[in-house]
Amino acid sequence: MASPVTDPHRTDHDVLREVADRVLWLSTAMIHHANRVRPNPSGLKVGGHQASSASMVSIMTSLWFRHLRPQDRVSVKPHASPVLHAINHLLGELDAAYLPRLREFGGLQSYPSRTKDPDPVDYSTGSVGIGATAPVWGAIARRCVEGGTGRQYSLIGDAELDEGAVWEAVLDPVTAELGELVWIVDLNRQSLDRVVPHIAAGKLQGMFTAAGWQVITLKYGQRLEELLDRPGGVHLRARIDAMSNPEYQRLLRCDAAELRRRLPGDGPDAGAVADFLTTVDDVGLVEAFGNLGGHDLGALDEAFAAIDDTRPTVLFAYTVKGHGLPTRGHPQNHSSLLNDEQMRELAEALGTDLDDPWRPFPAGSAAHELCAATAQRLHRPEPPRARPPAVPADFGRTPTGTATTQAALGRALLDLTRQAPDVAQHVVTVSPDVSSTTNLGAWVNKVGVWSPVERTNWFADDGETILHWQEHPTGRHIELGIAEVNLAGLLGELGATWSRWGRPLLPIGVVYDPFVERALEPWSYGIYAGGQSILVGTPSGVSLAPEGGAHQSIKTPSIGIEQPGCTSYEPAFAIDTEWTLLAALSRLGRPDGSSAYLRLSTRPVDQGLAAVPDDGAARERRRRQVVAGGYPLRRVERPEVTIAAMGAVVPEALAAATRLDHLGVPADVVCVTSPDLLHRAVRARQGHEVAESWILDQLFPAHRAAPLVTVLDGHPHALSFLATVNQVRTTSLGVTSFGQSGSLDDVYRHHGLDSDTIIRAALDLTT
């Protein structure tokens, strides 16, 4: 490495270091103010991470003020959010009035948030591992809408590499072809509780190399490299390289005398190390020993310049947690806070004032000019937002015969290409390795498969091949490996293109419903971050009877009710699937939009049971009811019981109602399509939220109030709240235990979803 610059004039790095010092101060002072200055009547811990922020200051200052371009995007590790806000403030993107409001209601969020923070945030982070991988999916989404320019940076804490989501993303075959990816690992070797004894950096580097990434290791800074390159320094280098993480961290907290005593160790080269240290003055020894590459601005420049954009890059930047603070290197500094005396000493050392913590750089100073020039260079004009095309509400077709709701999904997508091609052009489907088994085959044949480059389909001339796998950069189906976390992460980013790039996509992800829970965290986080998409879980429930308990889903209807920013549907018939899918598509890609979850089934159902009205006005009324949460499927003159059924078990409810009629117990049947929307309607009627409640009067009018039996292929509590509409006696049927393989009749009988059980429940309520 080159030796340090000795020019007596102020250099670029001198000014940059002044800016870095101010970033360190602002980020530390924000956390200090939130915890020790701002009134806190409740006494609850406010929190913040001064040490974790400090380890990223040099990296982020170098990136923003020297290397970042307006077309680049950055995901910032959660605990460095104060550093991001400090930089945004210096660039004029965040008013000083927000700096004292970290973790305050209406102020700066605890972790970077695209939708809740007042300053620019490229990626929401906070759920460990999810924010780290988001730029992978952001890169694909950007390519889908504009071909892709600019790097996608992830600033990652080394502990995040423990997350399985990270390696699922790294190992997906498409990732190795995304040269715009740059991950910077803040290798401070500390977790929340301790110094990690065996960080295994070499193993991590090998894993990235094996996955096709460029690996850059930035271990020592220029000052330490200069010291180690002196005659005799080879012994000290070997000693430091062989040192455990805890020992190195302990030595960071030593003064010069203690360093000279401890640093030689007790190995065969101890004498040579001790002799070498006599050639180094005290100040030089202390400063050089702590000079790791992740804090050296010159070394960072060289590392950023070495990035190869033809393949993804990971930069391992060795840092010290708490760098520049009195707590540096302490094993329990993760949540520690500086006291007032330490803050005053820090202010003096960094050239600022605790009593005037947000004081700006003097106008005309070199640091002020650098901030202004950087702000001008990084300015991003707000992209004009195109509105998605209008989605038809109804294709006008009435399905006949026997069909499944899963097959209806594939048919509806194909119909979209014929009847609304402008809408279909915006649709992007995503699946793991289940495209054909979830009935997407015809859609895939029509629109092709997305790939960074065009690939030869070697089976194009094979007459027995039904699924035509045509891969090219304009394909609109994306198939990932079998990793639902990846799929949900990609859905979130595809669903954010309307706000990020001004060009809306209509993403639909398809997974087996039992694995929705595996994808739940990134899916939920994508919605939190502003991503609007449709997640389809299919097939679902114990209706997969022969598949057995390993592939059943019980809790997913409840998840659909409980997930914010999302409307859930579980249609019983093909026409219901079409209508709910079109309604969900119409709510994507817009500022007031929302996501949706469709729970579908492979159970064949007689479509005549849907009794779709022939009259146009009556048909439209039915469609509105379906989209609003349900519809009356069977009405009797004076009901003694109402059966509210959802999804695959609606045929059992209808059969039970017919038999009850013969027993002299007339029964209404209500087909529920969205317990989510009905639950919102109940809460709106109670004054707890704003939502339409008219659907309750059409499904459960007060003058027809009767004891209620609810039934679904899922946990019974998902529909049990319906009894509160008219305060009636109720019995809720559903699945509360793991299933087993068997015929559909046997499995339904075992779980109490069959007509006999529904009849017994109705009789118990009425006799």
N, C-alpha and C positions, 0 to 999 in steps of 0.2 A: 504494500500500500504506500501511497505517497505520504511524505512527512507533512505535519501540520504547517499551514501558512503562517509566515512570520512577518508579513507586511504590516507596518505600524499603522497604516490607514485602516479605517473601518471597512471590513469586507462584507460580502453578501451574507456569509455565515454569522458574522457578528450581529448583524441586524436581525437575521432569522432567529438567533439565540435570544435576542431581546424580546422578540415576539413570542417565542416558546416560553420564556419566563413569565410573560404576561398571561399566556394561556394557562400555565400551571397555577398562577395566582388566582385567576378568575374562577377556574374550576374548583380549586380548594376553598376559596372564599364563598362560593355559592353553597357548598355543602356545610361550611361553618355557619353561615347565616341561617340556613334552614334548621340547624340543630341547636345553635347556642345563642342566636340573636332574636330570631322571630318568636313572638309569644306562642306558647304551646300549652294551653290550659288543660288539655287532656292528659298530658304527661306521656303519651305514647311515643315510642321511638320513631323519629322521622327517617333517619338513615341516609345513605349516600356512601360513596366509596372513594375517599380521597386517594388512597394508595393505588387502587386499580386505575383510577384516572391518571395519576402521575406517571405510571409506567407507559402510557400511550402518548404522552404529550409530544415528545420529540418526533415520533412516527407520524402523528397526525399533522403536526405543524409542517414538517417537511413535505408531506403529501399535498396538503391544501395550498401552501404558499409557494411551492416550487414545481410540483409535478402534475397536479390534478388539472384536467381540462373540463370545459363546460359539458362536453358530451359524456363524461365519465359519471359513474354512480358509485356510492359507497354505503356499505352496511357497517355500522359502528357497533362494536361489542357493547352489550347493555350497560356495564358498569362504567363505561367511558362517556356516557351521555353528557356529563357536565363539560367535558372537553369539547364535544361537538357544539354545545350551546355557547361556550366561550369563543370558539372560532367564528361561529355565525355572528356573534355580537361584534367582534372586531371587523368583520366584513360588512357590517351595516345591515345584517339580515335579522337582527334581534335587538329590540329596544332594551336599554339598560334597566327599564322598569321591571323587566321579567327576571333579571339576575337574582334578586332576593326571593324569588317565588318558586324555587325548585321544590317539587313535591308538595306544592300548595294547591288547593282546589282552584281550578281555572288557570293555574300557572304552568310551569314546565313539568312534564311527566317524569316519573322516576327513570324510565328507559326511553330511548328514542321512539317517537310515534309519528307516523306520517299524517295521521288523522287528528291527533289531539295537541301536538306541539305547535306553537305559533311561528316557529322558524322552519326553514327547509330541512326536511329529513327524507332521505332517499328510501330507506327501508326501516320498517318497524322491527325492533329487536327486543329481547327481554326473555323470551322462552329459549333457553339455552340450546344451541345447535340449529334452531329454526332460522334465526336471523343470519347465521353464518352461511347457510346453504341458499338463502333466498336469491342472491345474485346469480346462482346457477340457473334458476328458473326464470329470473328476470332477463338473463341473456337470451334464452330461448324465446320468451315472450317478445322481446324487442326484435328479434329476427323475424318473428311472425308478422309484425306490423310494419317494419321499415328496413329490413335487411340487416340491421345491426351495425352500429359504429360506436366506438368508445369502450373503455375498459369497465369491468364490473369488479369493484374491490370489495373484499370481505376483511374486516379487521376483527380478528378472532382471539379470544383468550385461550391459552394453551389447554385449560381445563375443558373447553368446549370440544376438544378432540376426543374426549371420553364418550361423547354422545354417538349412539348408533346412527342417528340421522345424518351425521357428517359423512360417515363412510358409505352409507347407502347412496348418497349423492356423488361422492368421489368415484364410486365403482360403477355408476350407471354408464353404459357404453357411450352415450352421447356426450358426456362431460369432457372426455378427452379431446373432443373436436371443437371445444369452445375456447379459442385462444384469447378471448377478451377477459377471461377470468384471472384475477390476481387475489390470492389469499395471503394476508400478512398475519402471521401468528405471533402474538405478544408472548414470547417465551420467558415469562418471569418465574416459572417453576414453583409457583405457590398456588394452593387452593384456598378455600375459605378458612380452613382450620390449621394448615401446616405448610411447611416446605415439603414438596413432593420428593421423596428420596431418590426415585428412579424415574425421571421424566422420559427416558428412552428416546431422546431426540433422533438418534441414528436410526432406530427402528421406524419412527414416524417418517423420516426422510425417505427411507427405503420403500415404504408403503406408497407414498406419493409417486416416487420414481416408477415403481411397478405399474401404477395406474396411468402412466404416460404424461405426468406433469414435469415441468421444469422445476427443479428445487434449488433455491438460493439460500445459503446459510450465512447470516450476518451475526457472527459471534463476538468478535472483539472490535472495539473502536480504534480509530487511527492512533490515538495516544498510546493505548495499550499495545497495539501492534508495533509501534515504533520502539517501545520499551523491550518487547520480546524479541525484536530483530537485532538488538545490540549483541555484541560478543558476550557469550555466556547466558543469554536470555533463553536459549533452547531448554535449559534445565527448568527454568521457571514456567515456561510454556507447558512442558510435560507435566509439571506438578499441578498446574491449574486445570489442564485438560482431564487429568485423572481424578480430580477432586469431586466429592459427592456434592449434590446440590445443597444439603443442609450446612456442610462445612463452609462452602463458598458464601452462603448467605450470612453465616456467623462472622466470617472474616470481614464482610462489608461493613459491619458495625464496630470494627476495631480502629483505634488510632494507630499512628505510624509505629509506635514502640511495640504495641501488641501485635501488629502485623509482622514485624520483623521477628518476633518470638515464635509466632504460630505458623507463619507461612512456609518455612522450610520443611515442616513435617518431620517424619522419622524414617523416610525412605532412604535408599542408597545415595540419592543425589541431594540429601538435605544440606550437606556442607557446601556443595556447589551453589545451591540456591541462596544460602546465607551469605556466601562470599559475594554473589552477584548483587544482593540487596544493599551491600555497603556502598555500591556505586550510584545509588539512587537517593536523592534527598527526600525528606519526610513528606513534603507537600506533593512532590511528583509521584511518590509511591502511592499515597492514598488516592490521588486523583486518577492515576493510571489504572489501579486495581479495579476501581468501579466503572471504568470506561468501557462499557459493553456496547456492541454495535448498534443496538436499538435506540441508543441515546446519542449517537455520534452523527451529527448532521452531514459531515462529509462522507462517512461510510454509507449512510442512507442514500445520499445522492448516487453513489456508485451502484448500490443495489438496485435502485429504481431504473437506472440507465441500462442495467443488464437484463431487464425483462424481455422475454421472447414472446411476441404476440402470436406466434403460430401454434401455440399449445398453452394450456392453462399453467399458471405459475403459482408456486407457494414459496413465500419468503419467511424463513424462520428467523425472527429478530430477537436476539437475546436481550432481555431487559431486567431491570430491578424494580420490583413492586415497591411503590413509594419513592421512586427516584426523585431526588430534590427535596424530600421532606424529612423531618426528624425520625419518622417511622420507617425509613427505607430498610428493606430487607428483614424487618421483624416478622417472625412466623405468624403472629396473630394480628397483622396490621390490616386485614381485609376490611373490617368495618370500624377500625379505630378512627378517632377524631382528634385533631390537634386542639390543645387548649388555647386560651387567649394569649398567654405568654408566648407559646410557640408560634402562634399566628403573627404576633407583632415582630418576632425575630425573623420569620419568613418574609414578611412585608419589607422589612429593612434590607434583607439580603436580595430581594427581587426588585428593589427600587420603587415600591409603592407604599400605600398607607392603609392600615386596618380601619381607620376612622373615615376614610374616603375610598372604599374598596373598588368602586367602579370607575374611578378616575380614568379618562381616556389618555391615549398618547398625545403629547403636545402637537398641535397642528404644525405641519411643515417638518416634523422630525422624520428621520429615516424610517423608523418603525411605522409611523402613521402613513407615510407614502407607500411603504410596502403593502400595508393593509388595503389602501385605496386601489393600488394597481392590481392586487390580487382580486379584489371585489369586481373590478371592471373586467378582468380576464375571465372570471368564472361566471359572469352574469348569464343567466338562462332566461330568455324570454318565455313567458307562459305559452305553451303550445295551444293553438286553436283547437277546441274540442268539437269533434264531429259527433253528431248524434247517431245512435244506431238506427237502422231502418225499422219502419213499423212492422211489427210481427202480426200476422193474421191471428184472429181469435179462434177460428174454426175452419177446417178444410172442407166442411160440408159433407163429409162421408160418414156413413153409419156402418161400423164393422158388424159382420154377421158370422155365423158359424161358431166354432170354438177357437179361442185365442188366449194368449197370456199377456199380462201387462208388460213383461220384459220384451216380448216380440213386438208389442205395440210401440215401444220406444224406437226400435230400428225402423219400423214402417213410417213413423212420424218424421224421422230425420230424412228418410228418402223422399217422402211427400214434400218436405220443405224444399228440397232441391228443384222440384218440379213446379210447385205452386208459389213459392216465395224465394227465388234464387238469390235475390239481393240479400235476404236474411241468411240464407245458407252460406253465402260467401264469408260471413262473419263468424260462423260457428266453427269452433275447434274442439274436437273430442280428444279425450285422453284416457288411456287405460293401461293397466299392467298387462301381462300376457293373457288377456281374456277377451280380446276383441270379438272373436267368433262365438265364444260361448255365452256372450251377453248380447248376441244378435246385432252386432254392429257391422257384420260382414258386407252387406249391400252398401251401406254408407261408405265404408272404407274403399270398396271397389270404385265407387263413384268419385270420391274426392281425393284419393291417394293418401300416402303416408308422408308426414314431414320428416325430412332429413337435412342436415347441414349441407350435404352435397347430393347430387343425383347418383343413384346406384342402379346397377343392372339387376333386373328381375330375372333370374336364371330359370324360373319356372313359368315364364310368360307363354312359352309354346307347349306347356304340358296341359293337354286337354282335360285331365282329371283334376286339375287344381281349380278349386272353386273360389278361394280368396286370392285376389290379385294384389300382390304386395308391391305397388309402384311407389318407390321412395324418391322424393325430390323436395327442394326447398319451398315449394308452394303447396305441398300436401297439407291437408287440414285434419288429419288424425295423427296423434303422437302416441306412440307406444313405448312405455318405459319398461324397465325390468320389474320383477315382482317385488315391489317396495311401495306400499301404499303411502308412506310418508313422503316419498318423492312426488307421487301423483298429486297429493293434496297441496304440497308446496308449489308445484307447477300451476295447479288450478288457481291458487291465490294470485300468482303473478300474471297469468293470462287474464285474470279478471280485473287487474289493476291497470291495464293498458289505456283504458279510457281516461284515467286521471294522470297517469305518468307520461304517456306519449300523445294523448289527445285522439287516439284511434281505438274505438271500442272493439273488443272481441266478445263473443258469446261462448264461453268455455263450458263444456259438459264433461265431467269425469265419471267413469263407470268402474265400480269395484264390486266384488262380492259383498253383500250386506254384512256378513259377520265381521268383515275387516274394516268397516267404517270406524269402529272404535280404535283400530290401529292407526288410522289416519286422522283421528279426531283432533289431536293437538295442533298440527300444522294447518288443518282445515279451519279450525276455529281462529287460529292466529291470522290466517290469510284474510278472513272476514274482518277481524279487528283492524287489520292494516288497510282496509278499503277494497279488497279484492271481491268481485262479485262473480259468482259461478254457480253451476248446478252440479251437485253431487248425486249420482244415482247409485243406490245400493240394491244390487240384484244378483241372484235370487235371495230371498229373505225368509226368516222364520223357520218353524219346524215343518213348513209345507214342502221343504226339500226332503221329505220323509226318508227315502232310501239313503241319503247322504249322512244322516245321523247327527248326533249332538255336536260333533267337531265343526260342522258347518251351519249351525243354527244361529240366529240372532234373536235375542230377547229384549234388550234394552234400547235398541235403536229408535223405536217410536218415541220413547221418552226423550232421547237426545234431540230429536227433531223439535219437540216442544220447547226444550230448554235452551237451545242454541240462539243467542242474540244475532240479529242481522240476517236471519234466515227464515224462510217459510218452508214447512215440511208438508209433503203430500204422500198419501198411500192410496192410490186408486185401486178400485176393484175390477174395472172393465177397461177395455182398449180405448173407448171414446173418452173416458175419464183421464187416461194417461195422456192422450193427445191434447186435451184441453188444458190440463195442468202444466204440461211441458211448454205449451205455447205461452201460457200466462207467465210462467217462470222466465222464459226467454225475454218476454217484453219488459221485465224489470231489471235486466242486466245492462251494464255499460252506461250508466247515467248517474248524475249526482244524487238523486233521490232513490236510487235503485237498491236492490237487496239480492241476497243469494237464495238458493232453494235446495232442498233435499227431497228426492223422490225415492220411495221404498217400493220396489217392484217384486213380482213373483213369477215363477215358472209354472204355476199351477194353471192348466187349461180350464177355462171357464166358458160356459155357454153365453155368448154375447147377447142373446135374446133376453136374458134375465135383466139386462140394463133397462129395458122398456123405454128406449129413447123416443121422445115424442116426435111424430111426423110433422106437426104444425111448426112453422118457422118460429113464431113467437114463443111457443111453448118450449121449443128446442133451445132457444137463446136463454130462456128463464132457467132451464136445467143447467146449461153451461155456466151461468153466473153462480148458481148454487154450488156446483162442483168446485169452481175456483174459490168460492168463499168458505168452503169447509165441509159441505155435505148436502144431501138432498133426500126428501122423503121418497122411498122406493116402493113402499106398499102402504096404502091407507085403508082402514076399515071405518065403518060408520061410527062405532063407539068403542075405542080401544080399551081393553082391560090391562094391557101391558104393551110396552114399547121395547123393541129390540134394536139397539144401535150397534151396527157391525161395521167393520173396516177391513178392506183389502181382501185377501184370499178366502176368508171365511164367510163372506157375504152369501154364497150359495147355501151354506148350512143355516144361516139365519132365515133365509126365505123358506127353506124346507121346513124349518121348525115352526114358522108362522102359519104355514098351510096346515100342518098337523094340529097346532093349537086351535085353529079355527074349527076343525072337526071335533075338538074336545070342548067346544063351547067357550073358548077363551080367545076372543078376537085380538089380533096383535098388529100394531103398526111396525114397519121396518124402516129405519133410517140408515142410509149408507153414508158413513163418515168418510170424507176424503182428506181432511186435515184437522186432527185434534189440536194442532198448533193454533190455527186460526180460530177454532171454536173456543179454545182456552183464552185467547186474547179477547174474544167477544165477551166472554163471561167477566173478565177483569174490567173491560170497558164499561159494562153495565154496572159494575160495582164502583166505578169511578177511579180505578187504579191506573188506567192508561188510556191512550187515545186510539181507538180502533172501531171499525164498523161492527154493530151488533145485530143488525137486521136479520142475519141468517138464523139466529137463535129462535126468533119468532116463527120462521118458516119451517124449521126442523122440529121444534118443541113448543108449539103454541100452548099457551096456558090452558085454553079450554079443552085441550086433548091430553092434559097431564095424566100420566099413568105410571105405575111402577116400571122401573127401567132395568133391562138386562143389557149389559155391554159385553162385546166379544171381539177379540182381535188375535191375530197370530203374533203375540208379543206380550210384554208384561201387562197385566190387567189394569194397573193404576193409570195407564196412559189415557183411558177413557172414563175412569171412575168419576172424574169431576163433573161429568155431564148431569149427574143426578142433582147438582146444585141449581141447575137452570130453573127447575120447578119445585125443588125441595121434595123429591119423591123417594120412596123406598127403592133400593137398588141392589143388584148383584153384579159383580164384575168378573167376567171369565177371561182367561188368557193363559199364558205360559209362565210358570214360576220355577221351573226346574230344568236341568239339562236333559236333552232328549236322547233318543236312540234310533237306530235304523229300523225301518218297517214300512208297511204300506201306508198310504195316506189315511185310510180309514182307521187303521190301528193306531197310528200316531195321534190323530185328532182325538180319538177316543181316550187315549192315555192322558192327554193334556186337558181334556174337557172342552174341546172345541167343536165337538160333533153336535148334530141336531138333538140327540137324546139329552145331552147335558143342558143344552139351551132350553129345551122344553121343561125339564125338571126345575131349572132355575126360575122359569116364568111361573110355573105352578106354585112353587114355594112362596112367591111374592103375591100371588093372587088368591090362594085358597087357604 
